[in-house]
Amino acid sequence: MRRANTRILIVDDEPTNLKVLRQVFHDEPYRLSFARSGEEALALIEQEVPDLVLLDVMMPGMTGYEVCQVLNERYPSSPIPVILVTALQDTVDEVRGFELGAVDYITKPFAPAIIKVRVRNQLSLVRAEELRRTQVELIERLGQAAEYKDNETGKHVIRMSRYSSILARAYGFCDEAAQDLELAAPMHDIGKIGIPDSILLKPGRLTEDEFEQMKQHPLIGTEILGQSDSELIKLARSIALTHHEKWDGTGYPHGLAGEEIPIEGRIVALADVFDALTSKRPYKDAWSVSDAMGLIREQSGRHFDPALVTLIEQEMTAILEVKARWAEDD
């Protein structure tokens, strides 16, 4: 994806090289800025952070490596993509550039077509990361919206999301997949936005009719999340729909059983119940971990996937660390 306001900073102490690179990108919809030293480049970046920097390595004063080091220190949480452009061709030099945070390394003399493609590729990665951050923020904000409608706390959502991640890794998820599950899990009860407060906040037992209305929240959640191309939102939608299904087929809304229930729904179901049992609510005191696990073992093969019950016991040390770190305020 290319945008007309995409800004590229080109840094080289040789005016001829700056002219060549200006010509390379003359037909591209980028805003180009130029600097002839590392110091000048840093001053320009202070005024406006560019989308990408093409940076010469060997310059008088600050080298390109030193500029990279300063950028790492100034922008640790949102690094600026830097492509090093240099006549140095030793592998050691290239490795050093990557160690300092450069995203690519192009040696001189370069082919204009190659440098254009590599710049486009890096900018596409930047846009993809921006889109993912937006999706994550959207999910977090929707999760907060659901909390306003419920008597559960934000810390409940944090704990059960981290429990879900721990169980996912123990089950065999890679780190990226486990992190995605942790990000999507807070959306499990988004459908409660559509449940009347008279039911959602009722301190006593629900009537049969009220419970039937409550059972609609997984379906409401899937409608809220809708059909999306985002893998993260698809995952959140699956969790919202299936986290009340039970291993023996007696759950809702569709009565799925066993491995018909997506693994993400099975994991979040167990994480959610464990935290609900061990947390204080206006209508109940917190159960001890021992009592909660006693019920969970009893429900192994009924409510919960037996393999996950084994894993939560196996991972209890990590689970309890999360529980202590995100304990409710007195």
Contacts in CASP RR format, 6 or more apart in sequence:
PFRMAT RR
TARGET T0000
AUTHOR 0000-0000-0000
METHOD contacts of the structure
MODEL  1
MRRANTRILIVDDEPTNLKVLRQVFHDEPYRLSFARSGEEALALIEQEVP
DLVLLDVMMPGMTGYEVCQVLNERYPSSPIPVILVTALQDTVDEVRGFEL
GAVDYITKPFAPAIIKVRVRNQLSLVRAEELRRTQVELIERLGQAAEYKD
NETGKHVIRMSRYSSILARAYGFCDEAAQDLELAAPMHDIGKIGIPDSIL
LKPGRLTEDEFEQMKQHPLIGTEILGQSDSELIKLARSIALTHHEKWDGT
GYPHGLAGEEIPIEGRIVALADVFDALTSKRPYKDAWSVSDAMGLIREQS
GRHFDPALVTLIEQEMTAILEVKARWAEDD
1 123 0 8 1.000
1 124 0 8 1.000
1 127 0 8 1.000
2 28 0 8 1.000
2 29 0 8 1.000
2 30 0 8 1.000
2 120 0 8 1.000
2 123 0 8 1.000
3 29 0 8 1.000
4 29 0 8 1.000
5 31 0 8 1.000
6 29 0 8 1.000
6 30 0 8 1.000
6 31 0 8 1.000
6 51 0 8 1.000
6 52 0 8 1.000
6 123 0 8 1.000
7 30 0 8 1.000
7 31 0 8 1.000
7 32 0 8 1.000
7 33 0 8 1.000
7 48 0 8 1.000
7 50 0 8 1.000
7 51 0 8 1.000
7 52 0 8 1.000
8 25 0 8 1.000
8 30 0 8 1.000
8 31 0 8 1.000
8 32 0 8 1.000
8 33 0 8 1.000
8 50 0 8 1.000
8 51 0 8 1.000
8 52 0 8 1.000
8 53 0 8 1.000
8 54 0 8 1.000
8 119 0 8 1.000
9 33 0 8 1.000
9 34 0 8 1.000
9 35 0 8 1.000
9 41 0 8 1.000
9 44 0 8 1.000
9 45 0 8 1.000
9 50 0 8 1.000
9 52 0 8 1.000
9 53 0 8 1.000
9 54 0 8 1.000
10 18 0 8 1.000
10 21 0 8 1.000
10 22 0 8 1.000
10 32 0 8 1.000
10 33 0 8 1.000
10 34 0 8 1.000
10 35 0 8 1.000
10 53 0 8 1.000
10 54 0 8 1.000
11 34 0 8 1.000
11 35 0 8 1.000
11 36 0 8 1.000
11 37 0 8 1.000
11 38 0 8 1.000
11 40 0 8 1.000
11 41 0 8 1.000
11 53 0 8 1.000
11 54 0 8 1.000
11 55 0 8 1.000
11 56 0 8 1.000
11 59 0 8 1.000
11 64 0 8 1.000
11 67 0 8 1.000
12 18 0 8 1.000
12 21 0 8 1.000
12 36 0 8 1.000
12 54 0 8 1.000
12 56 0 8 1.000
12 59 0 8 1.000
12 85 0 8 1.000
13 36 0 8 1.000
13 37 0 8 1.000
13 56 0 8 1.000
13 59 0 8 1.000
13 60 0 8 1.000
14 56 0 8 1.000
15 36 0 8 1.000
17 56 0 8 1.000
18 34 0 8 1.000
18 36 0 8 1.000
21 54 0 8 1.000
21 115 0 8 1.000
22 32 0 8 1.000
22 34 0 8 1.000
23 112 0 8 1.000
24 112 0 8 1.000
24 115 0 8 1.000
24 116 0 8 1.000
25 32 0 8 1.000
25 116 0 8 1.000
25 119 0 8 1.000
28 116 0 8 1.000
33 44 0 8 1.000
33 50 0 8 1.000
35 41 0 8 1.000
35 43 0 8 1.000
35 44 0 8 1.000
37 59 0 8 1.000
37 60 0 8 1.000
37 61 0 8 1.000
37 62 0 8 1.000
38 59 0 8 1.000
38 61 0 8 1.000
38 62 0 8 1.000
38 64 0 8 1.000
38 66 0 8 1.000
38 67 0 8 1.000
39 61 0 8 1.000
39 62 0 8 1.000
41 53 0 8 1.000
41 55 0 8 1.000
41 67 0 8 1.000
42 62 0 8 1.000
42 67 0 8 1.000
42 70 0 8 1.000
42 71 0 8 1.000
44 50 0 8 1.000
45 53 0 8 1.000
45 71 0 8 1.000
45 80 0 8 1.000
49 75 0 8 1.000
49 80 0 8 1.000
50 80 0 8 1.000
51 81 0 8 1.000
51 123 0 8 1.000
51 126 0 8 1.000
52 80 0 8 1.000
52 81 0 8 1.000
52 82 0 8 1.000
52 83 0 8 1.000
52 119 0 8 1.000
52 122 0 8 1.000
52 123 0 8 1.000
52 126 0 8 1.000
53 71 0 8 1.000
53 80 0 8 1.000
53 81 0 8 1.000
53 82 0 8 1.000
53 83 0 8 1.000
54 83 0 8 1.000
54 85 0 8 1.000
54 115 0 8 1.000
54 119 0 8 1.000
55 64 0 8 1.000
55 67 0 8 1.000
55 68 0 8 1.000
55 82 0 8 1.000
55 83 0 8 1.000
55 84 0 8 1.000
55 85 0 8 1.000
55 102 0 8 1.000
56 64 0 8 1.000
56 84 0 8 1.000
56 85 0 8 1.000
56 86 0 8 1.000
57 63 0 8 1.000
57 64 0 8 1.000
57 65 0 8 1.000
57 84 0 8 1.000
57 85 0 8 1.000
57 86 0 8 1.000
57 88 0 8 1.000
57 93 0 8 1.000
58 64 0 8 1.000
58 86 0 8 1.000
58 87 0 8 1.000
58 88 0 8 1.000
62 70 0 8 1.000
64 84 0 8 1.000
65 96 0 8 1.000
65 97 0 8 1.000
65 100 0 8 1.000
67 82 0 8 1.000
68 82 0 8 1.000
68 84 0 8 1.000
68 97 0 8 1.000
68 100 0 8 1.000
68 101 0 8 1.000
68 102 0 8 1.000
69 100 0 8 1.000
71 79 0 8 1.000
71 80 0 8 1.000
71 82 0 8 1.000
72 79 0 8 1.000
72 100 0 8 1.000
72 101 0 8 1.000
79 101 0 8 1.000
81 103 0 8 1.000
81 122 0 8 1.000
81 123 0 8 1.000
81 125 0 8 1.000
81 126 0 8 1.000
82 101 0 8 1.000
82 102 0 8 1.000
82 103 0 8 1.000
83 102 0 8 1.000
83 103 0 8 1.000
83 104 0 8 1.000
83 105 0 8 1.000
83 106 0 8 1.000
83 118 0 8 1.000
83 119 0 8 1.000
83 122 0 8 1.000
84 97 0 8 1.000
84 102 0 8 1.000
84 104 0 8 1.000
84 105 0 8 1.000
84 106 0 8 1.000
85 106 0 8 1.000
85 107 0 8 1.000
85 108 0 8 1.000
85 110 0 8 1.000
85 115 0 8 1.000
86 93 0 8 1.000
86 105 0 8 1.000
86 106 0 8 1.000
86 107 0 8 1.000
86 108 0 8 1.000
87 107 0 8 1.000
87 108 0 8 1.000
88 94 0 8 1.000
88 107 0 8 1.000
89 107 0 8 1.000
94 105 0 8 1.000
97 105 0 8 1.000
98 105 0 8 1.000
103 122 0 8 1.000
103 125 0 8 1.000
104 118 0 8 1.000
104 122 0 8 1.000
106 114 0 8 1.000
106 115 0 8 1.000
106 118 0 8 1.000
132 232 0 8 1.000
135 230 0 8 1.000
135 232 0 8 1.000
135 233 0 8 1.000
136 183 0 8 1.000
136 232 0 8 1.000
138 233 0 8 1.000
139 183 0 8 1.000
139 184 0 8 1.000
139 186 0 8 1.000
139 187 0 8 1.000
139 232 0 8 1.000
139 233 0 8 1.000
139 236 0 8 1.000
140 186 0 8 1.000
142 187 0 8 1.000
142 190 0 8 1.000
142 224 0 8 1.000
143 157 0 8 1.000
143 186 0 8 1.000
143 187 0 8 1.000
143 190 0 8 1.000
144 154 0 8 1.000
145 190 0 8 1.000
145 193 0 8 1.000
146 186 0 8 1.000
146 187 0 8 1.000
146 189 0 8 1.000
146 190 0 8 1.000
146 191 0 8 1.000
146 192 0 8 1.000
146 193 0 8 1.000
147 153 0 8 1.000
147 154 0 8 1.000
147 157 0 8 1.000
149 192 0 8 1.000
149 193 0 8 1.000
149 194 0 8 1.000
149 195 0 8 1.000
149 197 0 8 1.000
149 200 0 8 1.000
150 189 0 8 1.000
150 192 0 8 1.000
150 200 0 8 1.000
151 200 0 8 1.000
151 201 0 8 1.000
151 281 0 8 1.000
151 282 0 8 1.000
152 189 0 8 1.000
152 276 0 8 1.000
152 281 0 8 1.000
153 328 0 8 1.000
155 326 0 8 1.000
155 327 0 8 1.000
155 328 0 8 1.000
156 275 0 8 1.000
156 276 0 8 1.000
156 279 0 8 1.000
157 185 0 8 1.000
157 186 0 8 1.000
158 326 0 8 1.000
159 275 0 8 1.000
159 279 0 8 1.000
159 322 0 8 1.000
159 323 0 8 1.000
159 326 0 8 1.000
160 185 0 8 1.000
160 188 0 8 1.000
160 268 0 8 1.000
160 271 0 8 1.000
160 272 0 8 1.000
160 274 0 8 1.000
160 275 0 8 1.000
161 182 0 8 1.000
161 183 0 8 1.000
161 185 0 8 1.000
161 186 0 8 1.000
161 271 0 8 1.000
162 182 0 8 1.000
162 322 0 8 1.000
162 326 0 8 1.000
163 270 0 8 1.000
163 271 0 8 1.000
163 274 0 8 1.000
163 275 0 8 1.000
163 312 0 8 1.000
163 319 0 8 1.000
163 322 0 8 1.000
164 181 0 8 1.000
164 182 0 8 1.000
164 185 0 8 1.000
164 267 0 8 1.000
164 268 0 8 1.000
164 271 0 8 1.000
165 178 0 8 1.000
165 179 0 8 1.000
165 181 0 8 1.000
165 182 0 8 1.000
165 185 0 8 1.000
166 315 0 8 1.000
166 318 0 8 1.000
166 319 0 8 1.000
166 322 0 8 1.000
167 267 0 8 1.000
167 270 0 8 1.000
167 271 0 8 1.000
167 308 0 8 1.000
167 311 0 8 1.000
167 312 0 8 1.000
167 315 0 8 1.000
168 177 0 8 1.000
168 178 0 8 1.000
168 181 0 8 1.000
168 182 0 8 1.000
168 264 0 8 1.000
168 267 0 8 1.000
169 175 0 8 1.000
169 178 0 8 1.000
170 311 0 8 1.000
170 314 0 8 1.000
170 315 0 8 1.000
171 263 0 8 1.000
171 267 0 8 1.000
171 307 0 8 1.000
171 308 0 8 1.000
171 311 0 8 1.000
173 181 0 8 1.000
180 231 0 8 1.000
180 232 0 8 1.000
180 235 0 8 1.000
181 235 0 8 1.000
181 239 0 8 1.000
181 264 0 8 1.000
181 267 0 8 1.000
181 268 0 8 1.000
183 232 0 8 1.000
184 232 0 8 1.000
184 233 0 8 1.000
184 235 0 8 1.000
184 236 0 8 1.000
184 239 0 8 1.000
184 264 0 8 1.000
185 236 0 8 1.000
185 239 0 8 1.000
185 268 0 8 1.000
185 271 0 8 1.000
187 221 0 8 1.000
187 225 0 8 1.000
187 236 0 8 1.000
187 237 0 8 1.000
187 239 0 8 1.000
187 240 0 8 1.000
188 239 0 8 1.000
188 240 0 8 1.000
188 243 0 8 1.000
188 268 0 8 1.000
188 272 0 8 1.000
189 217 0 8 1.000
189 240 0 8 1.000
190 220 0 8 1.000
190 221 0 8 1.000
190 224 0 8 1.000
190 225 0 8 1.000
190 236 0 8 1.000
190 240 0 8 1.000
191 217 0 8 1.000
191 218 0 8 1.000
191 220 0 8 1.000
191 221 0 8 1.000
191 224 0 8 1.000
191 240 0 8 1.000
192 200 0 8 1.000
192 217 0 8 1.000
192 220 0 8 1.000
193 220 0 8 1.000
193 221 0 8 1.000
193 224 0 8 1.000
194 217 0 8 1.000
194 220 0 8 1.000
195 213 0 8 1.000
195 214 0 8 1.000
195 216 0 8 1.000
195 217 0 8 1.000
195 220 0 8 1.000
196 213 0 8 1.000
199 206 0 8 1.000
199 210 0 8 1.000
199 213 0 8 1.000
199 214 0 8 1.000
200 214 0 8 1.000
202 210 0 8 1.000
203 282 0 8 1.000
203 283 0 8 1.000
204 283 0 8 1.000
206 214 0 8 1.000
215 244 0 8 1.000
215 252 0 8 1.000
215 253 0 8 1.000
216 253 0 8 1.000
218 240 0 8 1.000
218 241 0 8 1.000
218 242 0 8 1.000
218 243 0 8 1.000
218 244 0 8 1.000
218 252 0 8 1.000
218 253 0 8 1.000
219 241 0 8 1.000
219 253 0 8 1.000
221 237 0 8 1.000
221 240 0 8 1.000
221 241 0 8 1.000
222 237 0 8 1.000
222 240 0 8 1.000
222 241 0 8 1.000
224 240 0 8 1.000
225 233 0 8 1.000
225 236 0 8 1.000
225 237 0 8 1.000
225 240 0 8 1.000
226 233 0 8 1.000
226 237 0 8 1.000
228 234 0 8 1.000
228 237 0 8 1.000
235 264 0 8 1.000
238 262 0 8 1.000
238 264 0 8 1.000
238 265 0 8 1.000
239 264 0 8 1.000
239 265 0 8 1.000
239 268 0 8 1.000
241 253 0 8 1.000
242 256 0 8 1.000
242 261 0 8 1.000
242 262 0 8 1.000
242 264 0 8 1.000
242 265 0 8 1.000
242 266 0 8 1.000
242 269 0 8 1.000
243 265 0 8 1.000
243 268 0 8 1.000
243 269 0 8 1.000
243 272 0 8 1.000
244 251 0 8 1.000
244 252 0 8 1.000
244 253 0 8 1.000
244 269 0 8 1.000
245 251 0 8 1.000
245 252 0 8 1.000
245 254 0 8 1.000
245 255 0 8 1.000
245 256 0 8 1.000
245 257 0 8 1.000
245 260 0 8 1.000
245 261 0 8 1.000
245 265 0 8 1.000
245 266 0 8 1.000
245 269 0 8 1.000
246 255 0 8 1.000
246 257 0 8 1.000
246 269 0 8 1.000
246 302 0 8 1.000
246 303 0 8 1.000
246 304 0 8 1.000
247 257 0 8 1.000
247 258 0 8 1.000
247 261 0 8 1.000
247 266 0 8 1.000
247 301 0 8 1.000
247 302 0 8 1.000
247 303 0 8 1.000
247 304 0 8 1.000
247 305 0 8 1.000
247 306 0 8 1.000
248 257 0 8 1.000
248 258 0 8 1.000
248 301 0 8 1.000
248 302 0 8 1.000
248 303 0 8 1.000
249 255 0 8 1.000
249 256 0 8 1.000
249 257 0 8 1.000
249 258 0 8 1.000
250 302 0 8 1.000
258 266 0 8 1.000
258 305 0 8 1.000
261 305 0 8 1.000
266 304 0 8 1.000
266 305 0 8 1.000
266 308 0 8 1.000
267 308 0 8 1.000
269 303 0 8 1.000
269 304 0 8 1.000
270 296 0 8 1.000
270 304 0 8 1.000
270 305 0 8 1.000
270 308 0 8 1.000
270 309 0 8 1.000
270 312 0 8 1.000
273 296 0 8 1.000
273 303 0 8 1.000
273 304 0 8 1.000
274 292 0 8 1.000
274 296 0 8 1.000
274 312 0 8 1.000
274 319 0 8 1.000
275 323 0 8 1.000
277 286 0 8 1.000
277 287 0 8 1.000
277 291 0 8 1.000
277 292 0 8 1.000
277 295 0 8 1.000
277 296 0 8 1.000
278 286 0 8 1.000
278 287 0 8 1.000
278 288 0 8 1.000
278 289 0 8 1.000
278 292 0 8 1.000
278 323 0 8 1.000
279 286 0 8 1.000
279 328 0 8 1.000
280 286 0 8 1.000
280 328 0 8 1.000
287 295 0 8 1.000
289 316 0 8 1.000
289 320 0 8 1.000
289 323 0 8 1.000
293 312 0 8 1.000
293 313 0 8 1.000
293 316 0 8 1.000
296 304 0 8 1.000
296 309 0 8 1.000
296 312 0 8 1.000
297 309 0 8 1.000
299 309 0 8 1.000
300 306 0 8 1.000
300 309 0 8 1.000
301 309 0 8 1.000
312 319 0 8 1.000
END
